[in-house]
Amino acid sequence: MYPLQFRGNAGPTASEDEVGRVWMATSVDGFVESFTVKWPFDRERVRQFTTISVLNALRLRLDSRQ
């Protein structure tokens, strides 16, 4: 099992976080990697890019184990 996490504000309005700011994290073999991004997109694109990015981060971590 490889835990993934993301949190942020996809918009359209700001609550406690800046619109488009997203924090993401992956965990592989007990090693946690986290990062933040600020997407300049609308709500739907922020959600799409976040999903793609966190899955890509997991893929890269798994590839680096080989």
PQR file of N, CA, C, O and H, with PARSE charges and radii, in Angstrom:
ATOM      1  N   MET A   1       0.838  -1.165   0.000 -0.4000 1.5000
ATOM      2  CA  MET A   1       0.000   0.000   0.000 -0.0000 2.0000
ATOM      3  C   MET A   1       0.895   1.243   0.000  0.5500 1.7000
ATOM      4  O   MET A   1       1.901   1.290   0.707 -0.5500 1.4000
ATOM      5  N   TYR A   2       0.524   2.237  -0.790 -0.4000 1.5000
ATOM      6  CA  TYR A   2       1.295   3.469  -0.916 -0.0000 2.0000
ATOM      7  C   TYR A   2       0.385   4.666  -0.635  0.5500 1.7000
ATOM      8  O   TYR A   2      -0.370   5.088  -1.510 -0.5500 1.4000
ATOM      9  H   TYR A   2      -0.294   2.198  -1.365  0.4000 1.0000
ATOM     10  N   PRO A   3       0.454   5.208   0.571 -0.5600 1.5000
ATOM     11  CA  PRO A   3      -0.419   6.333   0.918  0.2800 2.0000
ATOM     12  C   PRO A   3      -0.109   7.582   0.095  0.5500 1.7000
ATOM     13  O   PRO A   3       1.051   7.918  -0.145 -0.5500 1.4000
ATOM     14  N   LEU A   4      -1.155   8.245  -0.322 -0.4000 1.5000
ATOM     15  CA  LEU A   4      -1.063   9.529  -1.017 -0.0000 2.0000
ATOM     16  C   LEU A   4      -1.936  10.520  -0.258  0.5500 1.7000
ATOM     17  O   LEU A   4      -2.970  10.144   0.294 -0.5500 1.4000
ATOM     18  H   LEU A   4      -2.097   7.972  -0.127  0.4000 1.0000
ATOM     19  N   GLN A   5      -1.530  11.762  -0.229 -0.4000 1.5000
ATOM     20  CA  GLN A   5      -2.347  12.775   0.422 -0.0000 2.0000
ATOM     21  C   GLN A   5      -2.220  14.078  -0.327  0.5500 1.7000
ATOM     22  O   GLN A   5      -1.154  14.419  -0.840 -0.5500 1.4000
ATOM     23  H   GLN A   5      -0.690  12.067  -0.678  0.4000 1.0000
ATOM     24  N   PHE A   6      -3.322  14.801  -0.382 -0.4000 1.5000
ATOM     25  CA  PHE A   6      -3.271  16.154  -0.910 -0.0000 2.0000
ATOM     26  C   PHE A   6      -4.318  16.999  -0.210  0.5500 1.7000
ATOM     27  O   PHE A   6      -5.368  16.512   0.207 -0.5500 1.4000
ATOM     28  H   PHE A   6      -4.188  14.523   0.035  0.4000 1.0000
ATOM     29  N   ARG A   7      -4.001  18.274  -0.095 -0.4000 1.5000
ATOM     30  CA  ARG A   7      -4.870  19.222   0.582 -0.0000 2.0000
ATOM     31  C   ARG A   7      -4.615  20.588  -0.023  0.5500 1.7000
ATOM     32  O   ARG A   7      -3.485  20.919  -0.380 -0.5500 1.4000
ATOM     33  H   ARG A   7      -3.147  18.670  -0.434  0.4000 1.0000
ATOM     34  N   GLY A   8      -5.661  21.373  -0.134 -0.4000 1.5000
ATOM     35  CA  GLY A   8      -5.477  22.718  -0.647 -0.0000 2.0000
ATOM     36  C   GLY A   8      -6.792  23.389  -0.933  0.5500 1.7000
ATOM     37  O   GLY A   8      -7.841  22.970  -0.443 -0.5500 1.4000
ATOM     38  H   GLY A   8      -6.580  21.104   0.157  0.4000 1.0000
ATOM     39  N   ASN A   9      -6.730  24.430  -1.726 -0.4000 1.5000
ATOM     40  CA  ASN A   9      -7.913  25.194  -2.084 -0.0000 2.0000
ATOM     41  C   ASN A   9      -7.985  25.287  -3.599  0.5500 1.7000
ATOM     42  O   ASN A   9      -7.197  25.993  -4.228 -0.5500 1.4000
ATOM     43  H   ASN A   9      -5.878  24.771  -2.124  0.4000 1.0000
ATOM     44  N   ALA A  10      -8.938  24.565  -4.179 -0.4000 1.5000
ATOM     45  CA  ALA A  10      -9.110  24.572  -5.629 -0.0000 2.0000
ATOM     46  C   ALA A  10      -9.930  25.768  -6.103  0.5500 1.7000
ATOM     47  O   ALA A  10     -10.025  26.010  -7.306 -0.5500 1.4000
ATOM     48  H   ALA A  10      -9.578  23.991  -3.668  0.4000 1.0000
ATOM     49  N   GLY A  11     -10.513  26.507  -5.188 -0.4000 1.5000
ATOM     50  CA  GLY A  11     -11.301  27.678  -5.560 -0.0000 2.0000
ATOM     51  C   GLY A  11     -12.773  27.340  -5.676  0.5500 1.7000
ATOM     52  O   GLY A  11     -13.153  26.215  -5.349 -0.5500 1.4000
ATOM     53  H   GLY A  11     -10.436  26.310  -4.211  0.4000 1.0000
ATOM     54  N   PRO A  12     -13.585  28.210  -6.102 -0.5600 1.5000
ATOM     55  CA  PRO A  12     -13.267  29.488  -6.737  0.2800 2.0000
ATOM     56  C   PRO A  12     -12.955  30.628  -5.762  0.5500 1.7000
ATOM     57  O   PRO A  12     -12.466  31.676  -6.184 -0.5500 1.4000
ATOM     58  N   THR A  13     -13.230  30.442  -4.463 -0.4000 1.5000
ATOM     59  CA  THR A  13     -12.928  31.515  -3.508 -0.0000 2.0000
ATOM     60  C   THR A  13     -11.949  31.019  -2.460  0.5500 1.7000
ATOM     61  O   THR A  13     -11.850  29.821  -2.196 -0.5500 1.4000
ATOM     62  H   THR A  13     -13.628  29.591  -4.120  0.4000 1.0000
ATOM     63  N   ALA A  14     -11.238  31.948  -1.876 -0.4000 1.5000
ATOM     64  CA  ALA A  14     -10.267  31.599  -0.835 -0.0000 2.0000
ATOM     65  C   ALA A  14     -10.983  31.424   0.498  0.5500 1.7000
ATOM     66  O   ALA A  14     -11.876  32.197   0.843 -0.5500 1.4000
ATOM     67  H   ALA A  14     -11.318  32.921  -2.090  0.4000 1.0000
ATOM     68  N   SER A  15     -10.581  30.407   1.234 -0.4000 1.5000
ATOM     69  CA  SER A  15     -11.062  30.249   2.605 -0.0000 2.0000
ATOM     70  C   SER A  15      -9.877  30.573   3.497  0.5500 1.7000
ATOM     71  O   SER A  15      -9.593  31.744   3.750 -0.5500 1.4000
ATOM     72  H   SER A  15      -9.855  29.779   0.953  0.4000 1.0000
ATOM     73  N   GLU A  16      -9.182  29.548   3.978 -0.4000 1.5000
ATOM     74  CA  GLU A  16      -7.980  29.811   4.774 -0.0000 2.0000
ATOM     75  C   GLU A  16      -6.710  29.717   3.933  0.5500 1.7000
ATOM     76  O   GLU A  16      -5.657  30.198   4.352 -0.5500 1.4000
ATOM     77  H   GLU A  16      -9.413  28.597   3.773  0.4000 1.0000
ATOM     78  N   ASP A  17      -6.794  29.105   2.756 -0.4000 1.5000
ATOM     79  CA  ASP A  17      -5.633  28.940   1.886 -0.0000 2.0000
ATOM     80  C   ASP A  17      -5.818  29.754   0.608  0.5500 1.7000
ATOM     81  O   ASP A  17      -6.939  30.052   0.195 -0.5500 1.4000
ATOM     82  H   ASP A  17      -7.650  28.714   2.415  0.4000 1.0000
ATOM     83  N   GLU A  18      -4.702  30.099   0.001 -0.4000 1.5000
ATOM     84  CA  GLU A  18      -4.700  30.813  -1.268 -0.0000 2.0000
ATOM     85  C   GLU A  18      -5.286  29.904  -2.355  0.5500 1.7000
ATOM     86  O   GLU A  18      -4.960  28.718  -2.409 -0.5500 1.4000
ATOM     87  H   GLU A  18      -3.791  29.856   0.336  0.4000 1.0000
ATOM     88  N   VAL A  19      -6.138  30.447  -3.211 -0.4000 1.5000
ATOM     89  CA  VAL A  19      -6.748  29.659  -4.283 -0.0000 2.0000
ATOM     90  C   VAL A  19      -5.656  29.111  -5.191  0.5500 1.7000
ATOM     91  O   VAL A  19      -4.782  29.851  -5.642 -0.5500 1.4000
ATOM     92  H   VAL A  19      -6.403  31.411  -3.167  0.4000 1.0000
ATOM     93  N   GLY A  20      -5.713  27.805  -5.456 -0.4000 1.5000
ATOM     94  CA  GLY A  20      -4.739  27.145  -6.320 -0.0000 2.0000
ATOM     95  C   GLY A  20      -3.552  26.549  -5.583  0.5500 1.7000
ATOM     96  O   GLY A  20      -2.777  25.805  -6.183 -0.5500 1.4000
ATOM     97  H   GLY A  20      -6.423  27.204  -5.089  0.4000 1.0000
ATOM     98  N   ARG A  21      -3.387  26.851  -4.301 -0.4000 1.5000
ATOM     99  CA  ARG A  21      -2.269  26.312  -3.502 -0.0000 2.0000
ATOM    100  C   ARG A  21      -2.644  24.915  -3.021  0.5500 1.7000
ATOM    101  O   ARG A  21      -3.688  24.718  -2.399 -0.5500 1.4000
ATOM    102  H   ARG A  21      -4.017  27.455  -3.814  0.4000 1.0000
ATOM    103  N   VAL A  22      -1.768  23.939  -3.320 -0.4000 1.5000
ATOM    104  CA  VAL A  22      -2.039  22.543  -2.962 -0.0000 2.0000
ATOM    105  C   VAL A  22      -0.783  21.923  -2.357  0.5500 1.7000
ATOM    106  O   VAL A  22       0.321  22.117  -2.865 -0.5500 1.4000
ATOM    107  H   VAL A  22      -0.920  24.099  -3.825  0.4000 1.0000
ATOM    108  N   TRP A  23      -0.959  21.183  -1.276 -0.4000 1.5000
ATOM    109  CA  TRP A  23       0.112  20.414  -0.643 -0.0000 2.0000
ATOM    110  C   TRP A  23      -0.122  18.954  -0.985  0.5500 1.7000
ATOM    111  O   TRP A  23      -1.253  18.475  -0.908 -0.5500 1.4000
ATOM    112  H   TRP A  23      -1.856  21.026  -0.863  0.4000 1.0000
ATOM    113  N   MET A  24       0.937  18.237  -1.362 -0.4000 1.5000
ATOM    114  CA  MET A  24       0.829  16.825  -1.731 -0.0000 2.0000
ATOM    115  C   MET A  24       1.910  16.027  -1.028  0.5500 1.7000
ATOM    116  O   MET A  24       2.970  16.555  -0.692 -0.5500 1.4000
ATOM    117  H   MET A  24       1.856  18.626  -1.425  0.4000 1.0000
ATOM    118  N   ALA A  25       1.629  14.732  -0.806 -0.4000 1.5000
ATOM    119  CA  ALA A  25       2.625  13.865  -0.174 -0.0000 2.0000
ATOM    120  C   ALA A  25       2.446  12.435  -0.651  0.5500 1.7000
ATOM    121  O   ALA A  25       1.334  11.989  -0.934 -0.5500 1.4000
ATOM    122  H   ALA A  25       0.768  14.303  -1.079  0.4000 1.0000
ATOM    123  N   THR A  26       3.572  11.722  -0.735 -0.4000 1.5000
ATOM    124  CA  THR A  26       3.572  10.290  -1.026 -0.0000 2.0000
ATOM    125  C   THR A  26       4.403   9.594   0.047  0.5500 1.7000
ATOM    126  O   THR A  26       5.249  10.211   0.694 -0.5500 1.4000
ATOM    127  H   THR A  26       4.476  12.084  -0.505  0.4000 1.0000
ATOM    128  N   SER A  27       4.149   8.315   0.221 -0.4000 1.5000
ATOM    129  CA  SER A  27       4.945   7.527   1.167 -0.0000 2.0000
ATOM    130  C   SER A  27       5.246   6.181   0.525  0.5500 1.7000
ATOM    131  O   SER A  27       4.338   5.434   0.162 -0.5500 1.4000
ATOM    132  H   SER A  27       3.462   7.814  -0.305  0.4000 1.0000
ATOM    133  N   VAL A  28       6.543   5.882   0.392 -0.4000 1.5000
ATOM    134  CA  VAL A  28       6.990   4.617  -0.183 -0.0000 2.0000
ATOM    135  C   VAL A  28       8.075   4.052   0.725  0.5500 1.7000
ATOM    136  O   VAL A  28       9.083   4.707   0.991 -0.5500 1.4000
ATOM    137  H   VAL A  28       7.280   6.489   0.687  0.4000 1.0000
ATOM    138  N   ASP A  29       7.860   2.844   1.188 -0.4000 1.5000
ATOM    139  CA  ASP A  29       8.828   2.171   2.069 -0.0000 2.0000
ATOM    140  C   ASP A  29       9.191   3.022   3.287  0.5500 1.7000
ATOM    141  O   ASP A  29      10.344   3.034   3.719 -0.5500 1.4000
ATOM    142  H   ASP A  29       7.042   2.311   0.972  0.4000 1.0000
ATOM    143  N   GLY A  30       8.215   3.724   3.833 -0.4000 1.5000
ATOM    144  CA  GLY A  30       8.445   4.531   5.020 -0.0000 2.0000
ATOM    145  C   GLY A  30       9.079   5.886   4.767  0.5500 1.7000
ATOM    146  O   GLY A  30       9.268   6.658   5.707 -0.5500 1.4000
ATOM    147  H   GLY A  30       7.278   3.714   3.483  0.4000 1.0000
ATOM    148  N   PHE A  31       9.410   6.194   3.526 -0.4000 1.5000
ATOM    149  CA  PHE A  31       9.991   7.486   3.177 -0.0000 2.0000
ATOM    150  C   PHE A  31       8.882   8.400   2.674  0.5500 1.7000
ATOM    151  O   PHE A  31       8.229   8.099   1.675 -0.5500 1.4000
ATOM    152  H   PHE A  31       9.257   5.566   2.762  0.4000 1.0000
ATOM    153  N   VAL A  32       8.672   9.507   3.362 -0.4000 1.5000
ATOM    154  CA  VAL A  32       7.625  10.459   2.988 -0.0000 2.0000
ATOM    155  C   VAL A  32       8.250  11.606   2.204  0.5500 1.7000
ATOM    156  O   VAL A  32       9.259  12.181   2.611 -0.5500 1.4000
ATOM    157  H   VAL A  32       9.203   9.751   4.174  0.4000 1.0000
ATOM    158  N   GLU A  33       7.637  11.921   1.084 -0.4000 1.5000
ATOM    159  CA  GLU A  33       8.063  13.051   0.260 -0.0000 2.0000
ATOM    160  C   GLU A  33       6.868  13.988   0.136  0.5500 1.7000
ATOM    161  O   GLU A  33       5.777  13.555  -0.236 -0.5500 1.4000
ATOM    162  H   GLU A  33       6.817  11.453   0.754  0.4000 1.0000
ATOM    163  N   SER A  34       7.061  15.250   0.439 -0.4000 1.5000
ATOM    164  CA  SER A  34       5.959  16.207   0.333 -0.0000 2.0000
ATOM    165  C   SER A  34       6.410  17.427  -0.462  0.5500 1.7000
ATOM    166  O   SER A  34       7.593  17.764  -0.509 -0.5500 1.4000
ATOM    167  H   SER A  34       7.947  15.602   0.741  0.4000 1.0000
ATOM    168  N   PHE A  35       5.446  18.067  -1.074 -0.4000 1.5000
ATOM    169  CA  PHE A  35       5.733  19.264  -1.848 -0.0000 2.0000
ATOM    170  C   PHE A  35       4.469  20.091  -1.980  0.5500 1.7000
ATOM    171  O   PHE A  35       3.361  19.598  -1.764 -0.5500 1.4000
ATOM    172  H   PHE A  35       4.485  17.793  -1.036  0.4000 1.0000
ATOM    173  N   THR A  36       4.646  21.341  -2.333 -0.4000 1.5000
ATOM    174  CA  THR A  36       3.519  22.242  -2.532 -0.0000 2.0000
ATOM    175  C   THR A  36       3.631  22.892  -3.907  0.5500 1.7000
ATOM    176  O   THR A  36       4.727  23.119  -4.421 -0.5500 1.4000
ATOM    177  H   THR A  36       5.546  21.741  -2.508  0.4000 1.0000
ATOM    178  N   VAL A  37       2.487  23.182  -4.479 -0.4000 1.5000
ATOM    179  CA  VAL A  37       2.439  23.869  -5.773 -0.0000 2.0000
ATOM    180  C   VAL A  37       1.362  24.942  -5.712  0.5500 1.7000
ATOM    181  O   VAL A  37       0.466  24.897  -4.870 -0.5500 1.4000
ATOM    182  H   VAL A  37       1.597  22.998  -4.061  0.4000 1.0000
ATOM    183  N   LYS A  38       1.465  25.894  -6.606 -0.4000 1.5000
ATOM    184  CA  LYS A  38       0.439  26.927  -6.764 -0.0000 2.0000
ATOM    185  C   LYS A  38       0.016  26.892  -8.219  0.5500 1.7000
ATOM    186  O   LYS A  38       0.731  27.377  -9.095 -0.5500 1.4000
ATOM    187  H   LYS A  38       2.194  25.931  -7.290  0.4000 1.0000
ATOM    188  N   TRP A  39      -1.160  26.311  -8.475 -0.4000 1.5000
ATOM    189  CA  TRP A  39      -1.661  26.201  -9.842 -0.0000 2.0000
ATOM    190  C   TRP A  39      -2.386  27.491 -10.235  0.5500 1.7000
ATOM    191  O   TRP A  39      -3.175  28.011  -9.446 -0.5500 1.4000
ATOM    192  H   TRP A  39      -1.741  25.916  -7.764  0.4000 1.0000
ATOM    193  N   PRO A  40      -2.136  28.015 -11.434 -0.5600 1.5000
ATOM    194  CA  PRO A  40      -2.809  29.243 -11.887  0.2800 2.0000
ATOM    195  C   PRO A  40      -4.051  28.937 -12.728  0.5500 1.7000
ATOM    196  O   PRO A  40      -4.330  29.621 -13.713 -0.5500 1.4000
ATOM    197  N   PHE A  41      -4.791  27.904 -12.327 -0.4000 1.5000
ATOM    198  CA  PHE A  41      -5.900  27.422 -13.148 -0.0000 2.0000
ATOM    199  C   PHE A  41      -7.236  27.575 -12.435  0.5500 1.7000
ATOM    200  O   PHE A  41      -7.300  27.977 -11.273 -0.5500 1.4000
ATOM    201  H   PHE A  41      -4.565  27.348 -11.527  0.4000 1.0000
ATOM    202  N   ASP A  42      -8.304  27.245 -13.160 -0.4000 1.5000
ATOM    203  CA  ASP A  42      -9.627  27.214 -12.546 -0.0000 2.0000
ATOM    204  C   ASP A  42      -9.776  25.945 -11.701  0.5500 1.7000
ATOM    205  O   ASP A  42      -8.901  25.079 -11.707 -0.5500 1.4000
ATOM    206  H   ASP A  42      -8.252  26.918 -14.104  0.4000 1.0000
ATOM    207  N   ARG A  43     -10.884  25.847 -10.981 -0.4000 1.5000
ATOM    208  CA  ARG A  43     -11.115  24.764 -10.024 -0.0000 2.0000
ATOM    209  C   ARG A  43     -10.924  23.374 -10.632  0.5500 1.7000
ATOM    210  O   ARG A  43     -10.231  22.532 -10.061 -0.5500 1.4000
ATOM    211  H   ARG A  43     -11.595  26.550 -10.976  0.4000 1.0000
ATOM    212  N   GLU A  44     -11.532  23.143 -11.776 -0.4000 1.5000
ATOM    213  CA  GLU A  44     -11.451  21.809 -12.398 -0.0000 2.0000
ATOM    214  C   GLU A  44     -10.016  21.453 -12.773  0.5500 1.7000
ATOM    215  O   GLU A  44      -9.573  20.327 -12.545 -0.5500 1.4000
ATOM    216  H   GLU A  44     -12.094  23.827 -12.239  0.4000 1.0000
ATOM    217  N   ARG A  45      -9.295  22.406 -13.344 -0.4000 1.5000
ATOM    218  CA  ARG A  45      -7.901  22.148 -13.732 -0.0000 2.0000
ATOM    219  C   ARG A  45      -7.008  21.940 -12.506  0.5500 1.7000
ATOM    220  O   ARG A  45      -6.107  21.102 -12.539 -0.5500 1.4000
ATOM    221  H   ARG A  45      -9.655  23.320 -13.529  0.4000 1.0000
ATOM    222  N   VAL A  46      -7.246  22.689 -11.429 -0.4000 1.5000
ATOM    223  CA  VAL A  46      -6.472  22.489 -10.197 -0.0000 2.0000
ATOM    224  C   VAL A  46      -6.652  21.060  -9.714  0.5500 1.7000
ATOM    225  O   VAL A  46      -5.679  20.405  -9.341 -0.5500 1.4000
ATOM    226  H   VAL A  46      -7.978  23.370 -11.402  0.4000 1.0000
ATOM    227  N   ARG A  47      -7.872  20.577  -9.718 -0.4000 1.5000
ATOM    228  CA  ARG A  47      -8.141  19.205  -9.271 -0.0000 2.0000
ATOM    229  C   ARG A  47      -7.479  18.184 -10.196  0.5500 1.7000
ATOM    230  O   ARG A  47      -6.889  17.213  -9.722 -0.5500 1.4000
ATOM    231  H   ARG A  47      -8.662  21.110 -10.021  0.4000 1.0000
ATOM    232  N   GLN A  48      -7.572  18.396 -11.504 -0.4000 1.5000
ATOM    233  CA  GLN A  48      -6.961  17.466 -12.457 -0.0000 2.0000
ATOM    234  C   GLN A  48      -5.439  17.441 -12.326  0.5500 1.7000
ATOM    235  O   GLN A  48      -4.838  16.369 -12.254 -0.5500 1.4000
ATOM    236  H   GLN A  48      -8.051  19.185 -11.888  0.4000 1.0000
ATOM    237  N   PHE A  49      -4.823  18.611 -12.296 -0.4000 1.5000
ATOM    238  CA  PHE A  49      -3.363  18.676 -12.211 -0.0000 2.0000
ATOM    239  C   PHE A  49      -2.852  18.127 -10.887  0.5500 1.7000
ATOM    240  O   PHE A  49      -1.783  17.518 -10.841 -0.5500 1.4000
ATOM    241  H   PHE A  49      -5.312  19.482 -12.355  0.4000 1.0000
ATOM    242  N   THR A  50      -3.601  18.334  -9.816 -0.4000 1.5000
ATOM    243  CA  THR A  50      -3.207  17.789  -8.516 -0.0000 2.0000
ATOM    244  C   THR A  50      -3.218  16.268  -8.554  0.5500 1.7000
ATOM    245  O   THR A  50      -2.266  15.628  -8.109 -0.5500 1.4000
ATOM    246  H   THR A  50      -4.469  18.829  -9.854  0.4000 1.0000
ATOM    247  N   THR A  51      -4.282  15.692  -9.079 -0.4000 1.5000
ATOM    248  CA  THR A  51      -4.382  14.233  -9.169 -0.0000 2.0000
ATOM    249  C   THR A  51      -3.257  13.658 -10.023  0.5500 1.7000
ATOM    250  O   THR A  51      -2.601  12.694  -9.628 -0.5500 1.4000
ATOM    251  H   THR A  51      -5.056  16.212  -9.440  0.4000 1.0000
ATOM    252  N   ILE A  52      -3.041  14.245 -11.183 -0.4000 1.5000
ATOM    253  CA  ILE A  52      -1.974  13.781 -12.076 -0.0000 2.0000
ATOM    254  C   ILE A  52      -0.611  13.910 -11.402  0.5500 1.7000
ATOM    255  O   ILE A  52       0.218  13.005 -11.497 -0.5500 1.4000
ATOM    256  H   ILE A  52      -3.574  15.027 -11.504  0.4000 1.0000
ATOM    257  N   SER A  53      -0.378  15.024 -10.726 -0.4000 1.5000
ATOM    258  CA  SER A  53       0.932  15.280 -10.110 -0.0000 2.0000
ATOM    259  C   SER A  53       1.242  14.334  -8.965  0.5500 1.7000
ATOM    260  O   SER A  53       2.364  13.837  -8.866 -0.5500 1.4000
ATOM    261  H   SER A  53      -1.051  15.759 -10.648  0.4000 1.0000
ATOM    262  N   VAL A  54       0.272  14.075  -8.097 -0.4000 1.5000
ATOM    263  CA  VAL A  54       0.545  13.184  -6.963 -0.0000 2.0000
ATOM    264  C   VAL A  54       0.734  11.745  -7.451  0.5500 1.7000
ATOM    265  O   VAL A  54       1.555  11.010  -6.901 -0.5500 1.4000
ATOM    266  H   VAL A  54      -0.639  14.479  -8.177  0.4000 1.0000
ATOM    267  N   LEU A  55      -0.012  11.341  -8.467 -0.4000 1.5000
ATOM    268  CA  LEU A  55       0.191  10.001  -9.029 -0.0000 2.0000
ATOM    269  C   LEU A  55       1.546   9.906  -9.737  0.5500 1.7000
ATOM    270  O   LEU A  55       2.212   8.874  -9.661 -0.5500 1.4000
ATOM    271  H   LEU A  55      -0.679  11.937  -8.913  0.4000 1.0000
ATOM    272  N   ASN A  56       1.952  10.965 -10.417 -0.4000 1.5000
ATOM    273  CA  ASN A  56       3.260  10.971 -11.070 -0.0000 2.0000
ATOM    274  C   ASN A  56       4.386  10.933 -10.036  0.5500 1.7000
ATOM    275  O   ASN A  56       5.393  10.255 -10.244 -0.5500 1.4000
ATOM    276  H   ASN A  56       1.411  11.803 -10.479  0.4000 1.0000
ATOM    277  N   ALA A  57       4.225  11.648  -8.936 -0.4000 1.5000
ATOM    278  CA  ALA A  57       5.234  11.611  -7.870 -0.0000 2.0000
ATOM    279  C   ALA A  57       5.380  10.192  -7.324  0.5500 1.7000
ATOM    280  O   ALA A  57       6.494   9.736  -7.067 -0.5500 1.4000
ATOM    281  H   ALA A  57       3.407  12.198  -8.767  0.4000 1.0000
ATOM    282  N   LEU A  58       4.264   9.498  -7.147 -0.4000 1.5000
ATOM    283  CA  LEU A  58       4.310   8.107  -6.692 -0.0000 2.0000
ATOM    284  C   LEU A  58       5.020   7.238  -7.727  0.5500 1.7000
ATOM    285  O   LEU A  58       5.857   6.408  -7.372 -0.5500 1.4000
ATOM    286  H   LEU A  58       3.359   9.868  -7.356  0.4000 1.0000
ATOM    287  N   ARG A  59       4.695   7.421  -8.989 -0.4000 1.5000
ATOM    288  CA  ARG A  59       5.335   6.646 -10.058 -0.0000 2.0000
ATOM    289  C   ARG A  59       6.848   6.848 -10.053  0.5500 1.7000
ATOM    290  O   ARG A  59       7.608   5.885 -10.165 -0.5500 1.4000
ATOM    291  H   ARG A  59       4.015   8.095  -9.278  0.4000 1.0000
ATOM    292  N   LEU A  60       7.279   8.087  -9.924 -0.4000 1.5000
ATOM    293  CA  LEU A  60       8.714   8.378  -9.907 -0.0000 2.0000
ATOM    294  C   LEU A  60       9.401   7.743  -8.702  0.5500 1.7000
ATOM    295  O   LEU A  60      10.512   7.228  -8.828 -0.5500 1.4000
ATOM    296  H   LEU A  60       6.662   8.869  -9.833  0.4000 1.0000
ATOM    297  N   ARG A  61       8.763   7.773  -7.548 -0.4000 1.5000
ATOM    298  CA  ARG A  61       9.336   7.149  -6.347 -0.0000 2.0000
ATOM    299  C   ARG A  61       9.453   5.639  -6.531  0.5500 1.7000
ATOM    300  O   ARG A  61      10.464   5.044  -6.159 -0.5500 1.4000
ATOM    301  H   ARG A  61       7.860   8.192  -7.446  0.4000 1.0000
ATOM    302  N   LEU A  62       8.426   5.022  -7.100 -0.4000 1.5000
ATOM    303  CA  LEU A  62       8.464   3.572  -7.320 -0.0000 2.0000
ATOM    304  C   LEU A  62       9.524   3.214  -8.355  0.5500 1.7000
ATOM    305  O   LEU A  62      10.223   2.213  -8.199 -0.5500 1.4000
ATOM    306  H   LEU A  62       7.604   5.506  -7.402  0.4000 1.0000
ATOM    307  N   ASP A  63       9.654   4.014  -9.408 -0.4000 1.5000
ATOM    308  CA  ASP A  63      10.683   3.766 -10.425 -0.0000 2.0000
ATOM    309  C   ASP A  63      12.086   3.889  -9.850  0.5500 1.7000
ATOM    310  O   ASP A  63      12.992   3.168 -10.267 -0.5500 1.4000
ATOM    311  H   ASP A  63       9.086   4.828  -9.535  0.4000 1.0000
ATOM    312  N   SER A  64      12.274   4.789  -8.902 -0.4000 1.5000
ATOM    313  CA  SER A  64      13.611   5.014  -8.341 -0.0000 2.0000
ATOM    314  C   SER A  64      14.060   3.867  -7.438  0.5500 1.7000
ATOM    315  O   SER A  64      15.242   3.782  -7.105 -0.5500 1.4000
ATOM    316  H   SER A  64      11.538   5.375  -8.563  0.4000 1.0000
ATOM    317  N   ARG A  65      13.158   2.996  -7.040 -0.4000 1.5000
ATOM    318  CA  ARG A  65      13.512   1.849  -6.195 -0.0000 2.0000
ATOM    319  C   ARG A  65      14.213   0.767  -6.994  0.5500 1.7000
ATOM    320  O   ARG A  65      14.920  -0.057  -6.412 -0.5500 1.4000
ATOM    321  H   ARG A  65      12.198   3.065  -7.311  0.4000 1.0000
ATOM    322  N   GLN A  66      14.044   0.742  -8.289 -0.4000 1.5000
ATOM    323  CA  GLN A  66      14.593  -0.343  -9.113 -0.0000 2.0000
ATOM    324  C   GLN A  66      16.040  -0.127  -9.440  0.5500 1.7000
ATOM    325  O   GLN A  66      16.648  -0.949 -10.125 -0.5500 1.4000
ATOM    326  H   GLN A  66      13.470   1.411  -8.762  0.4000 1.0000
TER
END
